[in-house]
Amino acid sequence: MYTDYFLKFTDEAEANAALFTEQTNVQDDVVETVLVPKYAAVDVVGVIYKPTGNVLTTPEGKVPEMAPLEGWHVNVRHTDEAPELEAFRVFPATPARMWA
């Protein structure tokens, strides 16, 4: 059983701080820092764009004008409830992306 979360953060840095732990690896005198997820699955959506209703004419033809929605969006699937994520949780009527 999984619990799915649609999350909205102010920016990528806030999301990374909430969802990942930094891990430093040293091999052959090379230091590498990687982000390790705190949850079973993390799907970084990032910025979501929605049509404005306007149509733009480009060399390729007519295309809908798109505008970014506010925030940095991430979907999380976790093996248990994660109450620490509730402050970032949103409930979109039509999610831009979801788990299959």
N, CA, C and O atoms as a GROMACS GRO file, in nm:
protein
  400
    1MET      N    1   0.084  -0.118   0.000
    1MET     CA    2   0.000   0.000   0.000
    1MET      C    3   0.088   0.125   0.000
    1MET      O    4   0.186   0.133   0.074
    2TYR      N    5   0.052   0.220  -0.084
    2TYR     CA    6   0.127   0.344  -0.095
    2TYR      C    7   0.037   0.463  -0.065
    2TYR      O    8  -0.085   0.455  -0.079
    3THR      N    9   0.099   0.572  -0.023
    3THR     CA   10   0.030   0.700  -0.012
    3THR      C   11   0.093   0.792  -0.114
    3THR      O   12   0.215   0.810  -0.118
    4ASP      N   13   0.008   0.852  -0.200
    4ASP     CA   14   0.056   0.944  -0.303
    4ASP      C   15   0.033   1.088  -0.260
    4ASP      O   16  -0.070   1.122  -0.203
    5TYR      N   17   0.132   1.172  -0.288
    5TYR     CA   18   0.126   1.314  -0.256
    5TYR      C   19   0.155   1.397  -0.379
    5TYR      O   20   0.253   1.372  -0.449
    6PHE      N   21   0.069   1.496  -0.407
    6PHE     CA   22   0.098   1.602  -0.505
    6PHE      C   23   0.148   1.718  -0.421
    6PHE      O   24   0.077   1.766  -0.333
    7LEU      N   25   0.270   1.765  -0.448
    7LEU     CA   26   0.332   1.867  -0.365
    7LEU      C   27   0.368   1.991  -0.446
    7LEU      O   28   0.405   1.982  -0.563
    8LYS      N   29   0.356   2.106  -0.381
    8LYS     CA   30   0.394   2.233  -0.442
    8LYS      C   31   0.485   2.307  -0.345
    8LYS      O   32   0.449   2.333  -0.230
    9PHE      N   33   0.604   2.341  -0.394
    9PHE     CA   34   0.703   2.414  -0.316
    9PHE      C   35   0.725   2.551  -0.378
    9PHE      O   36   0.687   2.575  -0.492
   10THR      N   37   0.787   2.640  -0.303
   10THR     CA   38   0.821   2.771  -0.354
   10THR      C   39   0.919   2.760  -0.470
   10THR      O   40   0.904   2.828  -0.572
   11ASP      N   41   1.020   2.673  -0.453
   11ASP     CA   42   1.123   2.658  -0.556
   11ASP      C   43   1.190   2.522  -0.540
   11ASP      O   44   1.159   2.446  -0.449
   12GLU      N   45   1.283   2.494  -0.629
   12GLU     CA   46   1.353   2.365  -0.628
   12GLU      C   47   1.433   2.345  -0.500
   12GLU      O   48   1.438   2.233  -0.448
   13ALA      N   49   1.496   2.449  -0.449
   13ALA     CA   50   1.577   2.438  -0.327
   13ALA      C   51   1.492   2.394  -0.208
   13ALA      O   52   1.534   2.310  -0.130
   14GLU      N   53   1.372   2.452  -0.196
   14GLU     CA   54   1.284   2.413  -0.086
   14GLU      C   55   1.242   2.267  -0.100
   14GLU      O   56   1.236   2.194  -0.002
   15ALA      N   57   1.213   2.224  -0.223
   15ALA     CA   58   1.174   2.085  -0.248
   15ALA      C   59   1.288   1.990  -0.212
   15ALA      O   60   1.268   1.889  -0.145
   16ASN      N   61   1.408   2.023  -0.259
   16ASN     CA   62   1.523   1.938  -0.231
   16ASN      C   63   1.549   1.924  -0.082
   16ASN      O   64   1.583   1.816  -0.035
   17ALA      N   65   1.534   2.032  -0.008
   17ALA     CA   66   1.557   2.028   0.137
   17ALA      C   67   1.455   1.938   0.207
   17ALA      O   68   1.488   1.870   0.304
   18ALA      N   69   1.331   1.937   0.157
   18ALA     CA   70   1.226   1.857   0.220
   18ALA      C   71   1.228   1.710   0.177
   18ALA      O   72   1.189   1.623   0.255
   19LEU      N   73   1.273   1.682   0.056
   19LEU     CA   74   1.256   1.548  -0.001
   19LEU      C   75   1.383   1.464  -0.011
   19LEU      O   76   1.376   1.343  -0.031
   20PHE      N   77   1.497   1.528   0.003
   20PHE     CA   78   1.623   1.456  -0.018
   20PHE      C   79   1.721   1.480   0.096
   20PHE      O   80   1.712   1.579   0.168
   21THR      N   81   1.813   1.387   0.111
   21THR     CA   82   1.926   1.400   0.202
   21THR      C   83   2.052   1.404   0.117
   21THR      O   84   2.065   1.326   0.022
   22GLU      N   85   2.144   1.494   0.149
   22GLU     CA   86   2.271   1.498   0.076
   22GLU      C   87   2.363   1.390   0.129
   22GLU      O   88   2.379   1.372   0.250
   23GLN      N   89   2.424   1.317   0.037
   23GLN     CA   90   2.520   1.214   0.072
   23GLN      C   91   2.650   1.243  -0.001
   23GLN      O   92   2.650   1.265  -0.122
   24THR      N   93   2.760   1.242   0.072
   24THR     CA   94   2.890   1.268   0.011
   24THR      C   95   2.964   1.137  -0.007
   24THR      O   96   2.981   1.060   0.088
   25ASN      N   97   3.008   1.112  -0.130
   25ASN     CA   98   3.085   0.993  -0.162
   25ASN      C   99   3.225   1.036  -0.201
   25ASN      O  100   3.243   1.133  -0.273
   26VAL      N  101   3.325   0.962  -0.152
   26VAL     CA  102   3.464   0.988  -0.188
   26VAL      C  103   3.521   0.860  -0.247
   26VAL      O  104   3.521   0.755  -0.184
   27GLN      N  105   3.571   0.872  -0.372
   27GLN     CA  106   3.632   0.757  -0.437
   27GLN      C  107   3.750   0.807  -0.519
   27GLN      O  108   3.735   0.894  -0.604
   28ASP      N  109   3.867   0.750  -0.494
   28ASP     CA  110   3.989   0.790  -0.564
   28ASP      C  111   4.012   0.941  -0.557
   28ASP      O  112   4.044   1.005  -0.657
   29ASP      N  113   3.995   0.998  -0.437
   29ASP     CA  114   4.015   1.140  -0.411
   29ASP      C  115   3.916   1.231  -0.485
   29ASP      O  116   3.938   1.352  -0.493
   30VAL      N  117   3.810   1.173  -0.538
   30VAL     CA  118   3.705   1.252  -0.602
   30VAL      C  119   3.586   1.257  -0.507
   30VAL      O  120   3.534   1.155  -0.463
   31VAL      N  121   3.545   1.380  -0.474
   31VAL     CA  122   3.433   1.400  -0.383
   31VAL      C  123   3.310   1.431  -0.466
   31VAL      O  124   3.310   1.520  -0.551
   32GLU      N  125   3.204   1.354  -0.439
   32GLU     CA  126   3.078   1.371  -0.513
   32GLU      C  127   2.964   1.379  -0.412
   32GLU      O  128   2.953   1.295  -0.323
   33THR      N  129   2.880   1.479  -0.428
   33THR     CA  130   2.762   1.492  -0.343
   33THR      C  131   2.639   1.457  -0.426
   33THR      O  132   2.617   1.512  -0.533
   34VAL      N  133   2.560   1.364  -0.374
   34VAL     CA  134   2.439   1.322  -0.443
   34VAL      C  135   2.318   1.341  -0.352
   34VAL      O  136   2.331   1.342  -0.229
   35LEU      N  137   2.202   1.356  -0.413
   35LEU     CA  138   2.077   1.368  -0.337
   35LEU      C  139   2.012   1.231  -0.330
   35LEU      O  140   1.989   1.166  -0.432
   36VAL      N  141   1.982   1.187  -0.208
   36VAL     CA  142   1.920   1.057  -0.185
   36VAL      C  143   1.776   1.082  -0.138
   36VAL      O  144   1.756   1.153  -0.040
   37PRO      N  145   1.676   1.025  -0.207
   37PRO     CA  146   1.537   1.048  -0.168
   37PRO      C  147   1.506   0.994  -0.029
   37PRO      O  148   1.555   0.888   0.011
   38LYS      N  149   1.423   1.068   0.044
   38LYS     CA  150   1.377   1.025   0.175
   38LYS      C  151   1.253   0.935   0.165
   38LYS      O  152   1.210   0.876   0.264
   39TYR      N  153   1.197   0.926   0.045
   39TYR     CA  154   1.070   0.855   0.025
   39TYR      C  155   1.085   0.747  -0.080
   39TYR      O  156   1.183   0.746  -0.154
   40ALA      N  157   0.988   0.657  -0.089
   40ALA     CA  158   0.996   0.542  -0.178
   40ALA      C  159   1.016   0.584  -0.324
   40ALA      O  160   1.097   0.524  -0.394
   41ALA      N  161   0.943   0.684  -0.369
   41ALA     CA  162   0.956   0.730  -0.508
   41ALA      C  163   0.930   0.880  -0.512
   41ALA      O  164   0.834   0.930  -0.453
   42VAL      N  165   1.016   0.951  -0.584
   42VAL     CA  166   1.004   1.096  -0.599
   42VAL      C  167   1.005   1.127  -0.749
   42VAL      O  168   1.100   1.092  -0.819
   43ASP      N  169   0.900   1.193  -0.797
   43ASP     CA  170   0.888   1.232  -0.937
   43ASP      C  171   0.889   1.384  -0.943
   43ASP      O  172   0.789   1.448  -0.912
   44VAL      N  173   1.002   1.440  -0.983
   44VAL     CA  174   1.015   1.585  -0.991
   44VAL      C  175   0.948   1.632  -1.121
   44VAL      O  176   0.996   1.601  -1.231
   45VAL      N  177   0.839   1.705  -1.108
   45VAL     CA  178   0.766   1.759  -1.222
   45VAL      C  179   0.827   1.895  -1.259
   45VAL      O  180   0.840   1.927  -1.377
   46GLY      N  181   0.863   1.973  -1.159
   46GLY     CA  182   0.922   2.105  -1.183
   46GLY      C  183   0.815   2.209  -1.209
   46GLY      O  184   0.712   2.212  -1.142
   47VAL      N  185   0.841   2.295  -1.306
   47VAL     CA  186   0.746   2.401  -1.342
   47VAL      C  187   0.638   2.340  -1.433
   47VAL      O  188   0.669   2.266  -1.527
   48ILE      N  189   0.514   2.372  -1.405
   48ILE     CA  190   0.402   2.326  -1.488
   48ILE      C  191   0.354   2.445  -1.571
   48ILE      O  192   0.338   2.556  -1.520
   49TYR      N  193   0.333   2.420  -1.698
   49TYR     CA  194   0.285   2.522  -1.790
   49TYR      C  195   0.142   2.492  -1.833
   49TYR      O  196   0.109   2.376  -1.861
   50LYS      N  197   0.059   2.594  -1.837
   50LYS     CA  198  -0.080   2.582  -1.879
   50LYS      C  199  -0.108   2.682  -1.991
   50LYS      O  200  -0.048   2.789  -1.994
   51PRO      N  201  -0.200   2.647  -2.083
   51PRO     CA  202  -0.236   2.741  -2.191
   51PRO      C  203  -0.302   2.867  -2.135
   51PRO      O  204  -0.379   2.861  -2.040
   52THR      N  205  -0.270   2.981  -2.196
   52THR     CA  206  -0.329   3.108  -2.154
   52THR      C  207  -0.462   3.136  -2.224
   52THR      O  208  -0.539   3.222  -2.182
   53GLY      N  209  -0.487   3.061  -2.332
   53GLY     CA  210  -0.605   3.089  -2.414
   53GLY      C  211  -0.570   3.165  -2.540
   53GLY      O  212  -0.652   3.174  -2.632
   54ASN      N  213  -0.450   3.220  -2.545
   54ASN     CA  214  -0.402   3.292  -2.664
   54ASN      C  215  -0.334   3.194  -2.760
   54ASN      O  216  -0.282   3.090  -2.718
   55VAL      N  217  -0.334   3.228  -2.887
   55VAL     CA  218  -0.265   3.148  -2.988
   55VAL      C  219  -0.155   3.232  -3.050
   55VAL      O  220  -0.177   3.347  -3.087
   56LEU      N  221  -0.035   3.172  -3.061
   56LEU     CA  222   0.080   3.240  -3.119
   56LEU      C  223   0.105   3.185  -3.259
   56LEU      O  224   0.087   3.066  -3.284
   57THR      N  225   0.146   3.272  -3.349
   57THR     CA  226   0.184   3.229  -3.483
   57THR      C  227   0.335   3.222  -3.489
   57THR      O  228   0.404   3.321  -3.465
   58THR      N  229   0.388   3.104  -3.522
   58THR     CA  230   0.532   3.082  -3.530
   58THR      C  231   0.564   3.032  -3.671
   58THR      O  232   0.473   3.001  -3.748
   59PRO      N  233   0.691   3.023  -3.706
   59PRO     CA  234   0.727   2.968  -3.837
   59PRO      C  235   0.674   2.825  -3.857
   59PRO      O  236   0.653   2.782  -3.970
   60GLU      N  237   0.654   2.753  -3.748
   60GLU     CA  238   0.603   2.616  -3.755
   60GLU      C  239   0.450   2.611  -3.762
   60GLU      O  240   0.393   2.504  -3.786
   61GLY      N  241   0.385   2.723  -3.741
   61GLY     CA  242   0.238   2.727  -3.743
   61GLY      C  243   0.184   2.791  -3.617
   61GLY      O  244   0.256   2.858  -3.543
   62LYS      N  245   0.057   2.770  -3.593
   62LYS     CA  246  -0.009   2.828  -3.475
   62LYS      C  247   0.007   2.732  -3.357
   62LYS      O  248  -0.014   2.611  -3.369
   63VAL      N  249   0.043   2.790  -3.244
   63VAL     CA  250   0.062   2.712  -3.122
   63VAL      C  251  -0.001   2.786  -3.005
   63VAL      O  252  -0.006   2.909  -3.005
   64PRO      N  253  -0.050   2.711  -2.906
   64PRO     CA  254  -0.106   2.779  -2.790
   64PRO      C  255   0.002   2.847  -2.707
   64PRO      O  256   0.111   2.792  -2.688
   65GLU      N  257  -0.028   2.966  -2.659
   65GLU     CA  258   0.064   3.035  -2.568
   65GLU      C  259   0.055   2.966  -2.432
   65GLU      O  260  -0.053   2.935  -2.383
   66MET      N  261   0.171   2.942  -2.372
   66MET     CA  262   0.177   2.874  -2.242
   66MET      C  263   0.236   2.968  -2.138
   66MET      O  264   0.324   3.049  -2.168
   67ALA      N  265   0.188   2.957  -2.015
   67ALA     CA  266   0.239   3.038  -1.904
   67ALA      C  267   0.270   2.946  -1.786
   67ALA      O  268   0.197   2.850  -1.762
   68PRO      N  269   0.376   2.975  -1.713
   68PRO     CA  270   0.410   2.890  -1.599
   68PRO      C  271   0.316   2.913  -1.482
   68PRO      O  272   0.274   3.026  -1.454
   69LEU      N  273   0.283   2.804  -1.413
   69LEU     CA  274   0.210   2.815  -1.287
   69LEU      C  275   0.312   2.842  -1.177
   69LEU      O  276   0.429   2.807  -1.189
   70GLU      N  277   0.268   2.903  -1.073
   70GLU     CA  278   0.354   2.935  -0.960
   70GLU      C  279   0.400   2.807  -0.892
   70GLU      O  280   0.322   2.713  -0.875
   71GLY      N  281   0.526   2.803  -0.852
   71GLY     CA  282   0.576   2.694  -0.769
   71GLY      C  283   0.658   2.590  -0.841
   71GLY      O  284   0.670   2.591  -0.964
   72TRP      N  285   0.714   2.500  -0.762
   72TRP     CA  286   0.793   2.386  -0.809
   72TRP      C  287   0.719   2.261  -0.764
   72TRP      O  288   0.694   2.244  -0.644
   73HIS      N  289   0.683   2.176  -0.857
   73HIS     CA  290   0.591   2.066  -0.830
   73HIS      C  291   0.663   1.931  -0.828
   73HIS      O  292   0.750   1.904  -0.911
   74VAL      N  293   0.625   1.848  -0.732
   74VAL     CA  294   0.684   1.716  -0.716
   74VAL      C  295   0.575   1.620  -0.671
   74VAL      O  296   0.490   1.654  -0.589
   75ASN      N  297   0.578   1.499  -0.726
   75ASN     CA  298   0.489   1.393  -0.681
   75ASN      C  299   0.571   1.294  -0.599
   75ASN      O  300   0.683   1.259  -0.636
   76VAL      N  301   0.515   1.250  -0.487
   76VAL     CA  302   0.584   1.154  -0.401
   76VAL      C  303   0.491   1.036  -0.378
   76VAL      O  304   0.372   1.052  -0.350
   77ARG      N  305   0.547   0.916  -0.390
   77ARG     CA  306   0.476   0.794  -0.352
   77ARG      C  307   0.558   0.734  -0.239
   77ARG      O  308   0.678   0.710  -0.252
   78HIS      N  309   0.489   0.708  -0.126
   78HIS     CA  310   0.561   0.659  -0.009
   78HIS      C  311   0.488   0.538   0.048
   78HIS      O  312   0.367   0.523   0.032
   79THR      N  313   0.565   0.454   0.115
   79THR     CA  314   0.510   0.330   0.170
   79THR      C  315   0.427   0.351   0.295
   79THR      O  316   0.364   0.258   0.346
   80ASP      N  317   0.426   0.471   0.345
   80ASP     CA  318   0.351   0.503   0.467
   80ASP      C  319   0.305   0.648   0.456
   80ASP      O  320   0.341   0.718   0.362
   81GLU      N  321   0.227   0.693   0.551
   81GLU     CA  322   0.189   0.833   0.553
   81GLU      C  323   0.310   0.917   0.593
   81GLU      O  324   0.395   0.873   0.669
   82ALA      N  325   0.315   1.039   0.540
   82ALA     CA  326   0.427   1.129   0.568
   82ALA      C  327   0.369   1.264   0.610
   82ALA      O  328   0.361   1.356   0.528
   83PRO      N  329   0.329   1.279   0.736
   83PRO     CA  330   0.265   1.403   0.782
   83PRO      C  331   0.352   1.527   0.762
   83PRO      O  332   0.299   1.638   0.754
   84GLU      N  333   0.483   1.511   0.756
   84GLU     CA  334   0.572   1.625   0.735
   84GLU      C  335   0.556   1.688   0.597
   84GLU      O  336   0.604   1.799   0.573
   85LEU      N  337   0.489   1.617   0.505
   85LEU     CA  338   0.466   1.671   0.370
   85LEU      C  339   0.334   1.748   0.358
   85LEU      O  340   0.311   1.813   0.256
   86GLU      N  341   0.250   1.741   0.457
   86GLU     CA  342   0.116   1.803   0.450
   86GLU      C  343   0.123   1.954   0.423
   86GLU      O  344   0.034   2.008   0.357
   87ALA      N  345   0.225   2.021   0.472
   87ALA     CA  346   0.236   2.166   0.451
   87ALA      C  347   0.254   2.202   0.304
   87ALA      O  348   0.228   2.315   0.263
   88PHE      N  349   0.300   2.105   0.223
   88PHE     CA  350   0.325   2.129   0.081
   88PHE      C  351   0.221   2.063  -0.009
   88PHE      O  352   0.224   2.080  -0.131
   89ARG      N  353   0.131   1.989   0.049
   89ARG     CA  354   0.035   1.908  -0.027
   89ARG      C  355  -0.070   1.994  -0.096
   89ARG      O  356  -0.125   2.088  -0.037
   90VAL      N  357  -0.098   1.961  -0.221
   90VAL     CA  358  -0.205   2.025  -0.297
   90VAL      C  359  -0.293   1.914  -0.355
   90VAL      O  360  -0.252   1.799  -0.364
   91PHE      N  361  -0.414   1.951  -0.394
   91PHE     CA  362  -0.510   1.855  -0.446
   91PHE      C  363  -0.561   1.902  -0.582
   91PHE      O  364  -0.672   1.953  -0.592
   92PRO      N  365  -0.480   1.886  -0.687
   92PRO     CA  366  -0.520   1.935  -0.820
   92PRO      C  367  -0.639   1.857  -0.876
   92PRO      O  368  -0.646   1.735  -0.862
   93ALA      N  369  -0.732   1.930  -0.938
   93ALA     CA  370  -0.848   1.865  -1.001
   93ALA      C  371  -0.804   1.782  -1.121
   93ALA      O  372  -0.857   1.674  -1.146
   94THR      N  373  -0.706   1.834  -1.195
   94THR     CA  374  -0.652   1.762  -1.311
   94THR      C  375  -0.500   1.766  -1.303
   94THR      O  376  -0.438   1.859  -1.355
   95PRO      N  377  -0.439   1.666  -1.239
   95PRO     CA  378  -0.294   1.665  -1.224
   95PRO      C  379  -0.221   1.667  -1.358
   95PRO      O  380  -0.265   1.604  -1.454
   96ALA      N  381  -0.110   1.740  -1.364
   96ALA     CA  382  -0.029   1.745  -1.485
   96ALA      C  383   0.039   1.611  -1.510
   96ALA      O  384   0.062   1.572  -1.625
   97ARG      N  385   0.072   1.540  -1.402
   97ARG     CA  386   0.135   1.409  -1.412
   97ARG      C  387   0.101   1.332  -1.287
   97ARG      O  388   0.094   1.389  -1.178
   98MET      N  389   0.080   1.201  -1.302
   98MET     CA  390   0.048   1.117  -1.186
   98MET      C  391   0.107   0.978  -1.203
   98MET      O  392   0.152   0.941  -1.312
   99TRP      N  393   0.106   0.901  -1.096
   99TRP     CA  394   0.160   0.766  -1.099
   99TRP      C  395   0.070   0.676  -1.183
   99TRP      O  396  -0.052   0.690  -1.181
  100ALA      N  397   0.131   0.585  -1.255
  100ALA     CA  398   0.056   0.489  -1.338
  100ALA      C  399   0.001   0.378  -1.253
  100ALA      O  400  -0.066   0.288  -1.305
   0.00000   0.00000   0.00000
